[in-house]
Amino acid sequence: MADPIIAVQHVTKQVHDTSGLLTILHDIDFSLEARESAAIVGASGSGKSTLLSIIAGLDTPSAGTVRLGGTDLFAIDEDERAAVRAARLGFVFQSFQLLANLNALENVMLPLELQGRADARAQATEMLKRVGLGERLSHYPRVLSGGEQQRVALARAFVVRPAVLLADEPTGSLDFATGERVMQLMFDLNREAGTTLVLVTHDRAIAARCDRQLRIEAGRLELPVPVPAL
């Protein structure tokens, strides 16, 4: 049997603060198969974003590990983790994280250029057209609306056709209508590319659209809640 695309194995995260040792995540253990979509839900401060960062290899657990496509992210060094992220992961941040000195096209080209792709410009142009920004290629982030910036961020994440897309509150800073359009686009691209989607959200309607919900309460994972078929 093939390895799950994501295997979070007994992950614990602890940090020291002024009051002593604080446990943010307690023995988190679950796996996701290719093409699954999962929402990580729970109250603010429950550890959702920390878990997402650990899945991406951007933060390190105090105990346990994460396997991405069978690769143990914390048995390799940071340069190797960065290479795995570049090859297999897309990440969409709530704050967009676009480079202000690059226009929309250049922002989307960047991950392809880091891979040494000769077709970076053509692929980035096509992806921006796919998200409805074909007329905004030369525009810089400062002149794009919040929804447009989020669509550029989505295009940048999807242009490398990642095996896994991670999204941290992708509609948290958008108005309702724009957020709905962005989420529809995310699910459309996810389905078309066959990408495993993991997103942190407070929005129950968005969570209900995912195959699974993973609820984090006070740093502990409750039993996964299957979403009934409509």
C-alpha angles and dihedrals in degrees: 000000000000120000116260112258090239125025116178105193120197094315117187124177122195131174134181118241134165091285095050132255114006121194110210098174127026120205097315111192128173142115136216129206126223114284094017120132120213134181119210105211137175143107123311110278094023093120101261098132092042089055091049091051091051091050087054092048090240091118128032126231122233088225136003127030146240124236118203112195088338095311115122102226094201097047089067131063126259094262090054091046089052089053091051091050092049092051102039113016138073119188127197115193127202089234092050094232093218118164106250095210093055125073122231094272093047092049091054093042093054100082090046091050090051087057090051093244113170090201095055095121095047094046093046091048091051093049093049089051088050090058093046099258101109090123094049102058096119096042120112122227092254092066096043123092120242092259092049092049090051090051090051088051090050092049090050091050095047100039092084090051092235122205088224131031118197119193127185111204091321093184098035095109097037132090117252099261094046091045091053091053092047093050093048088052091049093052092044092052091043091055095044095048096040090233124162106240124208118176137174111220143159090200111104093197091055092046090051090058091062125089091238140018120213109197119204116197119180089339095309127112115235119208110290113262113224114220110234118234113258 
